[in-house]
């Protein structure tokens, strides 16, 4: 079964990607310099204000975009 994600407008995606980068840098101060996985910040007390105007889906799409661009690392699976 194929999984389709909602298409995010390209300009909105760029805005979300910028917000994600701001958020991981800001949140890294709470995590000892480590960059957290941005979708994991959504709805937590560590969610930076930069993400407030974006949905979880938009943050996820922006994160995947930044991973494809090489700006963020994909999360390692826990084995």
PDB file of N, CA, C and O in Angstrom:
ATOM      1  N   UNK A   1       0.840  -1.163   0.000  1.00  0.00           N
ATOM      2  CA  UNK A   1       0.000   0.000   0.000  1.00  0.00           C
ATOM      3  C   UNK A   1       0.894   1.238   0.000  1.00  0.00           C
ATOM      4  O   UNK A   1       1.799   1.355   0.826  1.00  0.00           O
ATOM      5  N   UNK A   2       0.641   2.149  -0.917  1.00  0.00           N
ATOM      6  CA  UNK A   2       1.480   3.333  -0.967  1.00  0.00           C
ATOM      7  C   UNK A   2       0.948   4.402  -0.016  1.00  0.00           C
ATOM      8  O   UNK A   2      -0.258   4.564   0.170  1.00  0.00           O
ATOM      9  N   UNK A   3       1.868   5.100   0.557  1.00  0.00           N
ATOM     10  CA  UNK A   3       1.523   6.168   1.493  1.00  0.00           C
ATOM     11  C   UNK A   3       1.707   7.498   0.799  1.00  0.00           C
ATOM     12  O   UNK A   3       2.817   7.821   0.375  1.00  0.00           O
ATOM     13  N   UNK A   4       0.663   8.267   0.672  1.00  0.00           N
ATOM     14  CA  UNK A   4       0.776   9.576   0.061  1.00  0.00           C
ATOM     15  C   UNK A   4       0.712  10.636   1.149  1.00  0.00           C
ATOM     16  O   UNK A   4      -0.136  10.597   2.040  1.00  0.00           O
ATOM     17  N   UNK A   5       1.633  11.581   1.048  1.00  0.00           N
ATOM     18  CA  UNK A   5       1.577  12.692   1.986  1.00  0.00           C
ATOM     19  C   UNK A   5       0.889  13.857   1.294  1.00  0.00           C
ATOM     20  O   UNK A   5       0.862  13.940   0.067  1.00  0.00           O
ATOM     21  N   UNK A   6       0.342  14.740   2.085  1.00  0.00           N
ATOM     22  CA  UNK A   6      -0.294  15.915   1.527  1.00  0.00           C
ATOM     23  C   UNK A   6       0.777  16.788   0.895  1.00  0.00           C
ATOM     24  O   UNK A   6       1.872  16.940   1.435  1.00  0.00           O
ATOM     25  N   UNK A   7       0.449  17.353  -0.245  1.00  0.00           N
ATOM     26  CA  UNK A   7       1.374  18.239  -0.933  1.00  0.00           C
ATOM     27  C   UNK A   7       1.399  19.593  -0.233  1.00  0.00           C
ATOM     28  O   UNK A   7       0.356  20.218  -0.038  1.00  0.00           O
ATOM     29  N   UNK A   8       2.579  20.039   0.137  1.00  0.00           N
ATOM     30  CA  UNK A   8       2.748  21.343   0.774  1.00  0.00           C
ATOM     31  C   UNK A   8       3.190  22.322  -0.308  1.00  0.00           C
ATOM     32  O   UNK A   8       4.093  22.028  -1.091  1.00  0.00           O
ATOM     33  N   UNK A   9       2.546  23.493  -0.347  1.00  0.00           N
ATOM     34  CA  UNK A   9       2.915  24.537  -1.290  1.00  0.00           C
ATOM     35  C   UNK A   9       4.419  24.810  -1.166  1.00  0.00           C
ATOM     36  O   UNK A   9       4.923  24.910  -0.047  1.00  0.00           O
ATOM     37  N   UNK A  10       5.150  24.934  -2.283  1.00  0.00           N
ATOM     38  CA  UNK A  10       6.598  25.121  -2.217  1.00  0.00           C
ATOM     39  C   UNK A  10       7.051  26.306  -1.355  1.00  0.00           C
ATOM     40  O   UNK A  10       8.028  26.190  -0.614  1.00  0.00           O
ATOM     41  N   UNK A  11       6.361  27.428  -1.442  1.00  0.00           N
ATOM     42  CA  UNK A  11       6.750  28.575  -0.616  1.00  0.00           C
ATOM     43  C   UNK A  11       6.500  28.302   0.864  1.00  0.00           C
ATOM     44  O   UNK A  11       7.293  28.694   1.720  1.00  0.00           O
ATOM     45  N   UNK A  12       5.394  27.627   1.154  1.00  0.00           N
ATOM     46  CA  UNK A  12       5.089  27.248   2.545  1.00  0.00           C
ATOM     47  C   UNK A  12       6.136  26.252   3.039  1.00  0.00           C
ATOM     48  O   UNK A  12       6.557  26.320   4.194  1.00  0.00           O
ATOM     49  N   UNK A  13       6.557  25.337   2.183  1.00  0.00           N
ATOM     50  CA  UNK A  13       7.588  24.368   2.546  1.00  0.00           C
ATOM     51  C   UNK A  13       8.899  25.072   2.893  1.00  0.00           C
ATOM     52  O   UNK A  13       9.563  24.709   3.863  1.00  0.00           O
ATOM     53  N   UNK A  14       9.269  26.077   2.101  1.00  0.00           N
ATOM     54  CA  UNK A  14      10.497  26.835   2.391  1.00  0.00           C
ATOM     55  C   UNK A  14      10.386  27.583   3.717  1.00  0.00           C
ATOM     56  O   UNK A  14      11.338  27.625   4.496  1.00  0.00           O
ATOM     57  N   UNK A  15       9.217  28.173   3.968  1.00  0.00           N
ATOM     58  CA  UNK A  15       9.009  28.853   5.250  1.00  0.00           C
ATOM     59  C   UNK A  15       9.093  27.871   6.410  1.00  0.00           C
ATOM     60  O   UNK A  15       9.687  28.169   7.446  1.00  0.00           O
ATOM     61  N   UNK A  16       8.496  26.703   6.228  1.00  0.00           N
ATOM     62  CA  UNK A  16       8.535  25.684   7.278  1.00  0.00           C
ATOM     63  C   UNK A  16       9.960  25.169   7.482  1.00  0.00           C
ATOM     64  O   UNK A  16      10.374  24.924   8.616  1.00  0.00           O
ATOM     65  N   UNK A  17      10.706  25.006   6.401  1.00  0.00           N
ATOM     66  CA  UNK A  17      12.092  24.535   6.507  1.00  0.00           C
ATOM     67  C   UNK A  17      12.942  25.545   7.277  1.00  0.00           C
ATOM     68  O   UNK A  17      13.777  25.166   8.098  1.00  0.00           O
ATOM     69  N   UNK A  18      12.723  26.830   7.005  1.00  0.00           N
ATOM     70  CA  UNK A  18      13.447  27.864   7.753  1.00  0.00           C
ATOM     71  C   UNK A  18      13.080  27.804   9.236  1.00  0.00           C
ATOM     72  O   UNK A  18      13.952  27.903  10.099  1.00  0.00           O
ATOM     73  N   UNK A  19      11.803  27.645   9.525  1.00  0.00           N
ATOM     74  CA  UNK A  19      11.351  27.549  10.917  1.00  0.00           C
ATOM     75  C   UNK A  19      11.931  26.313  11.602  1.00  0.00           C
ATOM     76  O   UNK A  19      12.285  26.366  12.780  1.00  0.00           O
ATOM     77  N   UNK A  20      12.027  25.218  10.883  1.00  0.00           N
ATOM     78  CA  UNK A  20      12.593  23.985  11.444  1.00  0.00           C
ATOM     79  C   UNK A  20      14.060  24.206  11.811  1.00  0.00           C
ATOM     80  O   UNK A  20      14.497  23.783  12.881  1.00  0.00           O
ATOM     81  N   UNK A  21      14.815  24.856  10.946  1.00  0.00           N
ATOM     82  CA  UNK A  21      16.223  25.102  11.252  1.00  0.00           C
ATOM     83  C   UNK A  21      16.368  26.024  12.468  1.00  0.00           C
ATOM     84  O   UNK A  21      17.225  25.797  13.322  1.00  0.00           O
ATOM     85  N   UNK A  22      15.546  27.043  12.543  1.00  0.00           N
ATOM     86  CA  UNK A  22      15.565  27.927  13.717  1.00  0.00           C
ATOM     87  C   UNK A  22      15.219  27.123  14.966  1.00  0.00           C
ATOM     88  O   UNK A  22      15.845  27.286  16.014  1.00  0.00           O
ATOM     89  N   UNK A  23      14.219  26.256  14.845  1.00  0.00           N
ATOM     90  CA  UNK A  23      13.755  25.470  15.989  1.00  0.00           C
ATOM     91  C   UNK A  23      14.811  24.497  16.495  1.00  0.00           C
ATOM     92  O   UNK A  23      15.002  24.378  17.705  1.00  0.00           O
ATOM     93  N   UNK A  24      15.501  23.800  15.596  1.00  0.00           N
ATOM     94  CA  UNK A  24      16.484  22.818  16.080  1.00  0.00           C
ATOM     95  C   UNK A  24      17.672  23.496  16.744  1.00  0.00           C
ATOM     96  O   UNK A  24      18.225  22.976  17.713  1.00  0.00           O
ATOM     97  N   UNK A  25      18.067  24.652  16.228  1.00  0.00           N
ATOM     98  CA  UNK A  25      19.170  25.378  16.859  1.00  0.00           C
ATOM     99  C   UNK A  25      18.742  25.856  18.241  1.00  0.00           C
ATOM    100  O   UNK A  25      19.484  25.710  19.212  1.00  0.00           O
ATOM    101  N   UNK A  26      17.538  26.427  18.325  1.00  0.00           N
ATOM    102  CA  UNK A  26      17.031  26.898  19.616  1.00  0.00           C
ATOM    103  C   UNK A  26      16.852  25.740  20.602  1.00  0.00           C
ATOM    104  O   UNK A  26      17.251  25.845  21.762  1.00  0.00           O
ATOM    105  N   UNK A  27      16.260  24.646  20.147  1.00  0.00           N
ATOM    106  CA  UNK A  27      15.994  23.508  21.036  1.00  0.00           C
ATOM    107  C   UNK A  27      17.279  22.800  21.450  1.00  0.00           C
ATOM    108  O   UNK A  27      17.325  22.166  22.504  1.00  0.00           O
ATOM    109  N   UNK A  28      18.320  22.903  20.632  1.00  0.00           N
ATOM    110  CA  UNK A  28      19.570  22.218  20.977  1.00  0.00           C
ATOM    111  C   UNK A  28      20.151  22.719  22.296  1.00  0.00           C
ATOM    112  O   UNK A  28      20.907  22.007  22.957  1.00  0.00           O
ATOM    113  N   UNK A  29      19.796  23.944  22.675  1.00  0.00           N
ATOM    114  CA  UNK A  29      20.260  24.480  23.959  1.00  0.00           C
ATOM    115  C   UNK A  29      19.714  23.666  25.131  1.00  0.00           C
ATOM    116  O   UNK A  29      20.350  23.582  26.182  1.00  0.00           O
ATOM    117  N   UNK A  30      18.540  23.070  24.950  1.00  0.00           N
ATOM    118  CA  UNK A  30      17.928  22.250  25.998  1.00  0.00           C
ATOM    119  C   UNK A  30      18.429  20.804  25.965  1.00  0.00           C
ATOM    120  O   UNK A  30      18.218  20.049  26.914  1.00  0.00           O
ATOM    121  N   UNK A  31      19.097  20.418  24.865  1.00  0.00           N
ATOM    122  CA  UNK A  31      19.515  19.031  24.691  1.00  0.00           C
ATOM    123  C   UNK A  31      21.025  18.891  24.611  1.00  0.00           C
ATOM    124  O   UNK A  31      21.536  18.018  23.910  1.00  0.00           O
ATOM    125  N   UNK A  32      21.725  19.732  25.314  1.00  0.00           N
ATOM    126  CA  UNK A  32      23.180  19.618  25.389  1.00  0.00           C
ATOM    127  C   UNK A  32      23.889  19.769  24.058  1.00  0.00           C
ATOM    128  O   UNK A  32      24.929  19.150  23.836  1.00  0.00           O
ATOM    129  N   UNK A  33      23.338  20.586  23.168  1.00  0.00           N
ATOM    130  CA  UNK A  33      23.967  20.814  21.873  1.00  0.00           C
ATOM    131  C   UNK A  33      23.521  19.860  20.777  1.00  0.00           C
ATOM    132  O   UNK A  33      23.800  20.092  19.601  1.00  0.00           O
ATOM    133  N   UNK A  34      22.828  18.787  21.152  1.00  0.00           N
ATOM    134  CA  UNK A  34      22.333  17.845  20.130  1.00  0.00           C
ATOM    135  C   UNK A  34      21.118  18.446  19.441  1.00  0.00           C
ATOM    136  O   UNK A  34      20.293  19.101  20.079  1.00  0.00           O
ATOM    137  N   UNK A  35      21.010  18.222  18.147  1.00  0.00           N
ATOM    138  CA  UNK A  35      19.854  18.693  17.400  1.00  0.00           C
ATOM    139  C   UNK A  35      18.753  17.652  17.475  1.00  0.00           C
ATOM    140  O   UNK A  35      18.940  16.532  16.999  1.00  0.00           O
ATOM    141  N   UNK A  36      17.632  17.980  18.047  1.00  0.00           N
ATOM    142  CA  UNK A  36      16.528  17.018  18.143  1.00  0.00           C
ATOM    143  C   UNK A  36      15.850  16.839  16.791  1.00  0.00           C
ATOM    144  O   UNK A  36      15.995  17.674  15.898  1.00  0.00           O
ATOM    145  N   UNK A  37      15.108  15.744  16.649  1.00  0.00           N
ATOM    146  CA  UNK A  37      14.332  15.502  15.436  1.00  0.00           C
ATOM    147  C   UNK A  37      13.107  16.416  15.502  1.00  0.00           C
ATOM    148  O   UNK A  37      12.269  16.242  16.387  1.00  0.00           O
ATOM    149  N   UNK A  38      12.981  17.380  14.593  1.00  0.00           N
ATOM    150  CA  UNK A  38      11.960  18.428  14.701  1.00  0.00           C
ATOM    151  C   UNK A  38      10.521  17.960  14.932  1.00  0.00           C
ATOM    152  O   UNK A  38       9.845  18.539  15.783  1.00  0.00           O
ATOM    153  N   UNK A  39      10.011  16.942  14.222  1.00  0.00           N
ATOM    154  CA  UNK A  39       8.631  16.533  14.501  1.00  0.00           C
ATOM    155  C   UNK A  39       8.421  16.073  15.941  1.00  0.00           C
ATOM    156  O   UNK A  39       7.310  16.160  16.464  1.00  0.00           O
ATOM    157  N   UNK A  40       9.482  15.586  16.585  1.00  0.00           N
ATOM    158  CA  UNK A  40       9.374  15.144  17.978  1.00  0.00           C
ATOM    159  C   UNK A  40       9.181  16.313  18.944  1.00  0.00           C
ATOM    160  O   UNK A  40       8.775  16.111  20.088  1.00  0.00           O
ATOM    161  N   UNK A  41       9.465  17.515  18.495  1.00  0.00           N
ATOM    162  CA  UNK A  41       9.283  18.691  19.347  1.00  0.00           C
ATOM    163  C   UNK A  41       7.833  19.164  19.392  1.00  0.00           C
ATOM    164  O   UNK A  41       7.420  19.846  20.330  1.00  0.00           O
ATOM    165  N   UNK A  42       7.074  18.796  18.375  1.00  0.00           N
ATOM    166  CA  UNK A  42       5.704  19.292  18.250  1.00  0.00           C
ATOM    167  C   UNK A  42       4.847  18.840  19.436  1.00  0.00           C
ATOM    168  O   UNK A  42       4.783  17.656  19.767  1.00  0.00           O
ATOM    169  N   UNK A  43       4.197  19.816  20.059  1.00  0.00           N
ATOM    170  CA  UNK A  43       3.300  19.525  21.167  1.00  0.00           C
ATOM    171  C   UNK A  43       3.977  19.286  22.503  1.00  0.00           C
ATOM    172  O   UNK A  43       3.325  18.902  23.474  1.00  0.00           O
ATOM    173  N   UNK A  44       5.288  19.514  22.558  1.00  0.00           N
ATOM    174  CA  UNK A  44       6.010  19.328  23.822  1.00  0.00           C
ATOM    175  C   UNK A  44       6.327  20.684  24.431  1.00  0.00           C
ATOM    176  O   UNK A  44       6.145  21.721  23.792  1.00  0.00           O
ATOM    177  N   UNK A  45       6.794  20.669  25.651  1.00  0.00           N
ATOM    178  CA  UNK A  45       7.189  21.927  26.292  1.00  0.00           C
ATOM    179  C   UNK A  45       8.441  22.510  25.657  1.00  0.00           C
ATOM    180  O   UNK A  45       8.775  23.668  25.909  1.00  0.00           O
ATOM    181  N   UNK A  46       9.138  21.735  24.841  1.00  0.00           N
ATOM    182  CA  UNK A  46      10.343  22.200  24.169  1.00  0.00           C
ATOM    183  C   UNK A  46      10.064  22.740  22.770  1.00  0.00           C
ATOM    184  O   UNK A  46      10.996  23.132  22.067  1.00  0.00           O
ATOM    185  N   UNK A  47       8.799  22.766  22.354  1.00  0.00           N
ATOM    186  CA  UNK A  47       8.468  23.238  21.004  1.00  0.00           C
ATOM    187  C   UNK A  47       8.802  24.721  20.878  1.00  0.00           C
ATOM    188  O   UNK A  47       8.196  25.551  21.557  1.00  0.00           O
ATOM    189  N   UNK A  48       9.757  25.060  20.018  1.00  0.00           N
ATOM    190  CA  UNK A  48      10.102  26.464  19.824  1.00  0.00           C
ATOM    191  C   UNK A  48       8.958  27.232  19.150  1.00  0.00           C
ATOM    192  O   UNK A  48       8.190  26.669  18.370  1.00  0.00           O
ATOM    193  N   UNK A  49       8.864  28.502  19.461  1.00  0.00           N
ATOM    194  CA  UNK A  49       7.810  29.354  18.902  1.00  0.00           C
ATOM    195  C   UNK A  49       7.858  29.388  17.375  1.00  0.00           C
ATOM    196  O   UNK A  49       6.830  29.609  16.735  1.00  0.00           O
ATOM    197  N   UNK A  50       9.022  29.176  16.787  1.00  0.00           N
ATOM    198  CA  UNK A  50       9.149  29.205  15.328  1.00  0.00           C
ATOM    199  C   UNK A  50       8.250  28.178  14.647  1.00  0.00           C
ATOM    200  O   UNK A  50       7.899  28.344  13.479  1.00  0.00           O
ATOM    201  N   UNK A  51       7.875  27.121  15.361  1.00  0.00           N
ATOM    202  CA  UNK A  51       7.042  26.064  14.771  1.00  0.00           C
ATOM    203  C   UNK A  51       5.552  26.283  14.995  1.00  0.00           C
ATOM    204  O   UNK A  51       4.737  25.527  14.465  1.00  0.00           O
ATOM    205  N   UNK A  52       5.184  27.287  15.758  1.00  0.00           N
ATOM    206  CA  UNK A  52       3.787  27.467  16.152  1.00  0.00           C
ATOM    207  C   UNK A  52       2.821  27.618  14.985  1.00  0.00           C
ATOM    208  O   UNK A  52       1.682  27.160  15.079  1.00  0.00           O
ATOM    209  N   UNK A  53       3.231  28.236  13.905  1.00  0.00           N
ATOM    210  CA  UNK A  53       2.296  28.482  12.803  1.00  0.00           C
ATOM    211  C   UNK A  53       2.237  27.338  11.792  1.00  0.00           C
ATOM    212  O   UNK A  53       1.574  27.449  10.761  1.00  0.00           O
ATOM    213  N   UNK A  54       2.928  26.245  12.092  1.00  0.00           N
ATOM    214  CA  UNK A  54       2.973  25.121  11.164  1.00  0.00           C
ATOM    215  C   UNK A  54       2.344  23.874  11.780  1.00  0.00           C
ATOM    216  O   UNK A  54       2.423  23.645  12.987  1.00  0.00           O
ATOM    217  N   UNK A  55       1.721  23.081  10.922  1.00  0.00           N
ATOM    218  CA  UNK A  55       1.133  21.822  11.377  1.00  0.00           C
ATOM    219  C   UNK A  55       2.223  20.764  11.516  1.00  0.00           C
ATOM    220  O   UNK A  55       3.338  20.927  11.020  1.00  0.00           O
ATOM    221  N   UNK A  56       1.879  19.694  12.191  1.00  0.00           N
ATOM    222  CA  UNK A  56       2.822  18.575  12.336  1.00  0.00           C
ATOM    223  C   UNK A  56       3.216  18.037  10.955  1.00  0.00           C
ATOM    224  O   UNK A  56       4.380  17.707  10.725  1.00  0.00           O
ATOM    225  N   UNK A  57       2.244  17.950  10.037  1.00  0.00           N
ATOM    226  CA  UNK A  57       2.535  17.471   8.674  1.00  0.00           C
ATOM    227  C   UNK A  57       3.512  18.387   7.956  1.00  0.00           C
ATOM    228  O   UNK A  57       4.420  17.918   7.269  1.00  0.00           O
ATOM    229  N   UNK A  58       3.328  19.695   8.114  1.00  0.00           N
ATOM    230  CA  UNK A  58       4.239  20.636   7.472  1.00  0.00           C
ATOM    231  C   UNK A  58       5.643  20.543   8.062  1.00  0.00           C
ATOM    232  O   UNK A  58       6.628  20.607   7.326  1.00  0.00           O
ATOM    233  N   UNK A  59       5.742  20.396   9.358  1.00  0.00           N
ATOM    234  CA  UNK A  59       7.050  20.245   9.999  1.00  0.00           C
ATOM    235  C   UNK A  59       7.706  18.948   9.543  1.00  0.00           C
ATOM    236  O   UNK A  59       8.912  18.914   9.298  1.00  0.00           O
ATOM    237  N   UNK A  60       6.929  17.895   9.430  1.00  0.00           N
ATOM    238  CA  UNK A  60       7.467  16.622   8.961  1.00  0.00           C
ATOM    239  C   UNK A  60       7.965  16.746   7.522  1.00  0.00           C
ATOM    240  O   UNK A  60       9.070  16.298   7.215  1.00  0.00           O
ATOM    241  N   UNK A  61       7.174  17.341   6.640  1.00  0.00           N
ATOM    242  CA  UNK A  61       7.583  17.515   5.242  1.00  0.00           C
ATOM    243  C   UNK A  61       8.835  18.394   5.147  1.00  0.00           C
ATOM    244  O   UNK A  61       9.744  18.090   4.375  1.00  0.00           O
ATOM    245  N   UNK A  62       8.887  19.466   5.915  1.00  0.00           N
ATOM    246  CA  UNK A  62      10.057  20.339   5.915  1.00  0.00           C
ATOM    247  C   UNK A  62      11.289  19.595   6.430  1.00  0.00           C
ATOM    248  O   UNK A  62      12.389  19.777   5.907  1.00  0.00           O
ATOM    249  N   UNK A  63      11.111  18.769   7.440  1.00  0.00           N
ATOM    250  CA  UNK A  63      12.219  17.978   7.971  1.00  0.00           C
ATOM    251  C   UNK A  63      12.739  17.002   6.920  1.00  0.00           C
ATOM    252  O   UNK A  63      13.948  16.877   6.729  1.00  0.00           O
ATOM    253  N   UNK A  64      11.829  16.315   6.240  1.00  0.00           N
ATOM    254  CA  UNK A  64      12.237  15.373   5.182  1.00  0.00           C
ATOM    255  C   UNK A  64      12.973  16.113   4.059  1.00  0.00           C
ATOM    256  O   UNK A  64      13.955  15.608   3.515  1.00  0.00           O
ATOM    257  N   UNK A  65      12.495  17.298   3.722  1.00  0.00           N
ATOM    258  CA  UNK A  65      13.149  18.135   2.716  1.00  0.00           C
ATOM    259  C   UNK A  65      14.578  18.471   3.144  1.00  0.00           C
ATOM    260  O   UNK A  65      15.513  18.351   2.352  1.00  0.00           O
ATOM    261  N   UNK A  66      14.740  18.887   4.387  1.00  0.00           N
ATOM    262  CA  UNK A  66      16.068  19.250   4.893  1.00  0.00           C
ATOM    263  C   UNK A  66      16.991  18.035   4.989  1.00  0.00           C
ATOM    264  O   UNK A  66      18.203  18.165   4.823  1.00  0.00           O
ATOM    265  N   UNK A  67      16.433  16.876   5.252  1.00  0.00           N
ATOM    266  CA  UNK A  67      17.237  15.640   5.256  1.00  0.00           C
ATOM    267  C   UNK A  67      17.712  15.346   3.839  1.00  0.00           C
ATOM    268  O   UNK A  67      18.881  15.021   3.630  1.00  0.00           O
ATOM    269  N   UNK A  68      16.805  15.459   2.859  1.00  0.00           N
ATOM    270  CA  UNK A  68      17.198  15.213   1.466  1.00  0.00           C
ATOM    271  C   UNK A  68      18.266  16.203   1.001  1.00  0.00           C
ATOM    272  O   UNK A  68      19.132  15.860   0.195  1.00  0.00           O
ATOM    273  N   UNK A  69      18.197  17.434   1.515  1.00  0.00           N
ATOM    274  CA  UNK A  69      19.173  18.460   1.141  1.00  0.00           C
ATOM    275  C   UNK A  69      20.499  18.306   1.895  1.00  0.00           C
ATOM    276  O   UNK A  69      21.486  18.958   1.553  1.00  0.00           O
ATOM    277  N   UNK A  70      20.524  17.450   2.914  1.00  0.00           N
ATOM    278  CA  UNK A  70      21.749  17.215   3.672  1.00  0.00           C
ATOM    279  C   UNK A  70      21.959  18.151   4.856  1.00  0.00           C
ATOM    280  O   UNK A  70      23.029  18.155   5.465  1.00  0.00           O
ATOM    281  N   UNK A  71      20.936  18.948   5.185  1.00  0.00           N
ATOM    282  CA  UNK A  71      21.066  19.874   6.311  1.00  0.00           C
ATOM    283  C   UNK A  71      20.777  19.205   7.652  1.00  0.00           C
ATOM    284  O   UNK A  71      21.309  19.626   8.679  1.00  0.00           O
ATOM    285  N   UNK A  72      19.952  18.182   7.651  1.00  0.00           N
ATOM    286  CA  UNK A  72      19.650  17.422   8.858  1.00  0.00           C
ATOM    287  C   UNK A  72      19.914  15.954   8.612  1.00  0.00           C
ATOM    288  O   UNK A  72      19.916  15.501   7.468  1.00  0.00           O
ATOM    289  N   UNK A  73      20.135  15.213   9.671  1.00  0.00           N
ATOM    290  CA  UNK A  73      20.321  13.771   9.576  1.00  0.00           C
ATOM    291  C   UNK A  73      19.012  13.062   9.868  1.00  0.00           C
ATOM    292  O   UNK A  73      18.228  13.492  10.714  1.00  0.00           O
ATOM    293  N   UNK A  74      18.791  11.977   9.158  1.00  0.00           N
ATOM    294  CA  UNK A  74      17.624  11.147   9.446  1.00  0.00           C
ATOM    295  C   UNK A  74      17.802  10.520  10.819  1.00  0.00           C
ATOM    296  O   UNK A  74      18.923  10.187  11.204  1.00  0.00           O
ATOM    297  N   UNK A  75      16.719  10.355  11.561  1.00  0.00           N
ATOM    298  CA  UNK A  75      16.857   9.743  12.879  1.00  0.00           C
ATOM    299  C   UNK A  75      17.299   8.294  12.749  1.00  0.00           C
ATOM    300  O   UNK A  75      16.902   7.584  11.825  1.00  0.00           O
ATOM    301  N   UNK A  76      18.121   7.875  13.687  1.00  0.00           N
ATOM    302  CA  UNK A  76      18.557   6.470  13.696  1.00  0.00           C
ATOM    303  C   UNK A  76      17.447   5.648  14.358  1.00  0.00           C
ATOM    304  O   UNK A  76      16.874   6.053  15.369  1.00  0.00           O
ATOM    305  N   UNK A  77      17.165   4.518  13.781  1.00  0.00           N
ATOM    306  CA  UNK A  77      16.144   3.655  14.394  1.00  0.00           C
ATOM    307  C   UNK A  77      16.728   2.993  15.632  1.00  0.00           C
ATOM    308  O   UNK A  77      17.914   2.668  15.687  1.00  0.00           O
ATOM    309  N   UNK A  78      15.890   2.809  16.593  1.00  0.00           N
ATOM    310  CA  UNK A  78      16.318   2.173  17.836  1.00  0.00           C
ATOM    311  C   UNK A  78      16.151   0.677  17.668  1.00  0.00           C
ATOM    312  O   UNK A  78      15.054   0.189  17.395  1.00  0.00           O
ATOM    313  N   UNK A  79      17.236  -0.041  17.833  1.00  0.00           N
ATOM    314  CA  UNK A  79      17.177  -1.507  17.653  1.00  0.00           C
ATOM    315  C   UNK A  79      17.285  -2.206  18.982  1.00  0.00           C
ATOM    316  O   UNK A  79      17.255  -3.436  19.038  1.00  0.00           O
TER     317      UNK A  79
END
